Amino acid sequence: SLKAILKSSGINAEYGEGANFDPFANFFGHFGFGGGQEQEQQERKGSDVVVDLVVTLEELYLGNFVTIKRDRPVYKETGGSRQCNCRMEMRTHMTGPGSFQMTQHRVCDQCPGLKLVTETEEIELEIEPGMIDGMVQKFSGKGEPHMEGESGDLYFKVKTLRHNRFHRKGDDLYTNLTISLQEALIGFDMNILHLDGHKVPVKREAVTWYGATIMKKGEGMPNFENRNKLGNMYITFDVKFPRGELSAEEKESVKAILKQASVQTVYNGL
C-alpha cells in the first residue's frame, strides 16, 4: 500500500479517506519544490546603465568636479492595487484512496498600484587626476527601475577626448615637434605648453635628425594611485625641408659647410 511505501521511506503517513494530509510535502520539500511551499524567488532588479563620461586630457591631469543632469524613469504609487511577486507553486491533491495528483498554480501578492514617471536629477562626479580610459564610477540604485524589485546601478565610464598636442600611453605623454632644417642643423631653444599651462623647455645645440626622440622626465601624467609620481614626456622630431632651388654657389657653400661624403645606400627598411 502507499502507506507502507511511505513508511519504508521514513515518512510517517497517518491518513484516512478524506483526510487533509499531503504525503508529498516532506518528500518533495527535500528538493526545494515541496507542495504548498513557495518557490525561492530570484532577486528582481532593474537593468544597469553604462554612460560614457567624456573628459579632456586637461581634466585628467588636473582633476575636476562636474555636475550631470539626467532624466531618469521611476515608479510612483498611484493608489489602488495590482498583482505582484507572481510565481508558480506546486500543490498535491488527493483524488481518491491512495491516489494523488500534483498541479501547478499561479500565486500573486497584492501591491500598491504604480506608474512610470520621469524625474530630472543632478549627479555630482569627481574626475580624479590620473584616471585612465575605461575606469568606472558606480552609483547604486540609479539605473533602470524594476516594478517588483530594486533599481539597477548607474556606471560612468571614462572616455578621453583626442588632444591636439599630446597622446597618452599609461602615465606617459607623447608629442611631435616640427622644426626647420636650419634648426635641425644649428640647434634651437623653445617651450612646449603643458596641460596646466606651465612651460616645458626644449633646447638643442647638437644636430637633430628626423625621427629623433628625447625624453623629459616627470612631465607626463600623474599616477592614479600615487599623484606624486609622474610619467614622462616623449618628444619626436619632424624636420621641415625648405622648398625651392639652390643656386650653384649656394650648393657649393652647403658642401663646404657640411663636409659630408655621399652615403647613398639601398636597403630594406621594413
C-alpha positions in Angstrom: 0.0 0.0 0.0 1.0 3.7 -0.4 1.2 4.0 3.4 3.7 1.1 3.7 5.8 2.5 0.9 5.9 5.9 2.5 6.7 4.4 5.9 9.6 2.5 4.4 10.9 5.8 3.1 10.9 7.3 6.6 7.6 9.2 6.2 5.0 8.6 9.0 1.8 8.7 6.9 -1.3 8.6 9.1 -4.3 9.4 7.0 -7.7 8.2 6.1 -10.1 8.8 3.3 -11.0 12.5 3.1 -8.1 13.4 5.4 -6.3 16.7 4.6 -2.9 15.2 4.5 -0.2 15.8 1.9 2.3 12.9 1.9 4.4 14.7 -0.8 5.0 17.8 1.3 8.1 16.4 3.1 9.3 14.2 0.2 9.4 17.0 -2.4 10.4 19.5 0.2 13.9 18.0 0.4 14.4 19.1 -3.2 13.2 22.7 -2.7 9.9 22.5 -4.6 7.6 21.0 -2.0 3.8 21.2 -2.4 2.2 24.2 -0.6 5.7 25.9 -0.1 6.7 29.0 -2.1 9.5 28.5 -4.5 12.6 30.6 -3.7 12.3 33.7 -5.8 15.3 35.1 -7.8 16.3 38.6 -6.9 14.5 41.1 -9.0 16.5 44.1 -10.2 16.3 46.7 -13.0 18.9 46.8 -15.7 22.3 48.5 -15.2 23.0 51.7 -17.2 26.5 52.5 -18.6 27.2 56.1 -19.7 30.4 57.4 -21.3 32.0 60.1 -19.2 33.8 62.2 -21.9 36.7 64.1 -20.4 39.6 66.2 -21.7 43.3 65.3 -21.1 43.5 68.6 -19.1 40.8 67.3 -16.7 42.6 64.0 -16.2 45.9 65.9 -15.5 44.4 68.5 -13.0 41.2 66.8 -11.8 37.7 68.3 -11.9 34.2 68.2 -10.4 31.3 68.1 -12.8 27.5 68.1 -12.4 25.5 66.0 -14.7 21.7 66.3 -15.2 19.9 63.1 -16.1 16.3 62.3 -16.9 15.5 59.0 -15.0 12.4 56.9 -15.1 11.0 56.0 -11.6 7.9 54.3 -10.4 5.4 56.2 -8.2 2.4 54.9 -6.3 -1.0 55.8 -7.9 -3.5 54.3 -5.4 -5.3 51.1 -5.9 -3.6 47.7 -6.0 -2.0 45.3 -8.5 -0.9 41.8 -8.6 2.9 41.4 -7.9 5.5 38.9 -6.9 3.7 36.3 -9.0 5.2 32.7 -9.0 4.2 29.1 -9.7 3.6 26.8 -6.8 3.2 23.0 -6.8 0.2 21.5 -4.9 -0.8 18.0 -4.3 -4.5 16.8 -4.2 -5.9 13.5 -3.1 -8.0 12.3 -5.9 -9.1 9.1 -4.1 -8.0 6.5 -1.6 -4.2 6.2 -2.1 -4.3 8.4 -5.2 -2.7 11.8 -5.5 -2.2 14.4 -8.2 0.3 17.3 -8.4 -0.7 20.5 -10.1 0.9 24.0 -10.7 -0.9 27.1 -9.5 -0.1 30.8 -10.2 0.1 32.7 -6.9 0.4 36.5 -6.6 0.6 39.1 -3.8 -1.3 42.4 -3.7 0.9 45.5 -4.0 0.2 49.3 -4.4 -0.6 50.5 -7.9 2.4 52.1 -9.7 3.0 54.3 -12.7 6.2 55.2 -14.6 7.2 58.9 -14.4 10.4 60.8 -15.5 12.4 62.7 -12.9 15.4 65.0 -13.5 18.2 64.5 -11.1 21.7 66.0 -10.7 24.7 63.8 -10.1 28.0 65.1 -8.8 31.0 63.4 -10.3 34.7 63.8 -9.5 37.3 63.4 -12.2 40.4 62.4 -10.3 43.9 63.2 -11.6 45.5 60.2 -13.3 42.2 58.4 -14.2 42.5 56.3 -17.3 40.1 55.2 -20.1 37.7 52.5 -19.0 37.6 53.4 -15.3 34.1 53.5 -13.9 32.3 55.3 -11.1 29.3 53.4 -9.7 26.0 54.9 -8.4 23.9 52.2 -6.8 20.2 52.2 -7.5 20.5 54.9 -10.2 19.9 52.6 -13.1 16.7 51.3 -14.7 13.8 50.8 -12.3 12.1 47.4 -11.6 8.4 47.3 -10.7 8.9 44.5 -8.2 12.5 45.0 -7.1 15.4 47.3 -6.7 16.6 49.7 -9.4 19.7 48.8 -11.3 23.0 50.6 -11.0 24.4 53.5 -13.0 28.0 53.4 -14.2 30.0 56.3 -15.7 32.9 55.1 -17.8 35.8 57.4 -18.5 36.5 58.2 -22.2 39.2 60.6 -23.2 38.8 63.2 -26.0 41.5 63.3 -28.6 44.0 66.0 -27.8 45.6 68.2 -30.5 49.1 68.1 -29.0 49.5 65.1 -26.7 48.8 61.3 -26.9 48.7 59.4 -23.7 50.1 55.9 -23.1 49.8 54.8 -19.4 51.2 57.7 -17.4 53.4 58.9 -20.3 52.7 61.7 -22.8 53.8 61.6 -26.4 54.0 64.6 -28.8 55.6 65.5 -32.1 57.6 68.7 -32.7 58.3 70.1 -36.2 61.5 72.1 -36.6 63.1 73.7 -39.7 66.1 72.2 -41.4 68.2 75.1 -40.1 67.1 74.4 -36.5 67.8 70.8 -37.0 71.4 71.7 -38.1 72.3 74.5 -35.8 70.0 73.9 -32.8 67.1 75.8 -31.2 65.5 76.9 -27.9 61.8 76.8 -27.4 59.0 75.9 -24.9 56.1 73.4 -25.1 52.9 74.5 -23.3 51.8 71.7 -20.9 48.3 70.7 -19.9 48.2 73.0 -16.9 49.8 75.9 -18.6 53.4 75.6 -17.4 56.2 75.6 -20.0 58.4 72.6 -20.8 61.8 73.9 -22.1 63.2 72.1 -25.1 66.8 73.2 -26.1 69.1 71.5 -28.7 72.6 72.6 -29.6 73.6 69.4 -31.4 72.2 68.3 -34.8 68.7 66.9 -34.5 67.8 64.3 -37.1 64.4 63.4 -38.4 62.7 60.9 -36.1 64.9 61.6 -33.1 63.1 61.3 -29.8 64.1 62.9 -26.4 62.5 62.3 -23.0 61.5 65.0 -20.5 61.4 63.2 -17.1 58.4 63.8 -14.8 56.5 65.8 -17.5 53.9 63.1 -18.1 50.5 62.4 -16.3 50.1 61.9 -12.6 49.7 58.3 -11.5 46.2 57.5 -10.3 47.4 55.5 -7.2 50.2 58.0 -6.3 49.7 61.5 -7.5 53.2 62.5 -6.5 54.5 60.1 -9.1 54.6 61.5 -12.7 55.1 59.8 -16.0 57.5 61.1 -18.7 57.0 63.2 -21.9 58.5 61.8 -25.1 59.1 64.3 -28.0 59.7 63.1 -31.5 61.1 65.5 -34.1 60.0 66.1 -37.6 62.2 68.2 -39.9 60.6 70.5 -42.5 62.8 71.0 -45.5 62.8 74.2 -47.4 61.2 74.4 -50.9 62.7 75.9 -54.0 66.1 75.5 -55.7 69.6 76.4 -54.5 71.9 78.2 -56.8 75.2 76.6 -57.8 77.0 78.9 -55.5 74.7 78.0 -52.6 75.2 74.3 -53.2 79.0 74.7 -53.1 78.5 76.7 -49.8 76.4 73.8 -48.3 79.1 71.3 -49.3 81.8 73.4 -47.8 79.9 73.7 -44.5 78.7 70.1 -44.1 81.9 68.4 -45.5 79.8 65.2 -45.8 80.7 62.4 -48.3 78.0 60.5 -50.2 76.3 57.7 -48.2 73.9 56.5 -50.8 72.8 53.0 -49.7 69.8 50.9 -50.9 68.3 48.7 -48.2 65.1 47.1 -46.9 63.9 49.5 -44.2 60.8 47.5 -43.3 
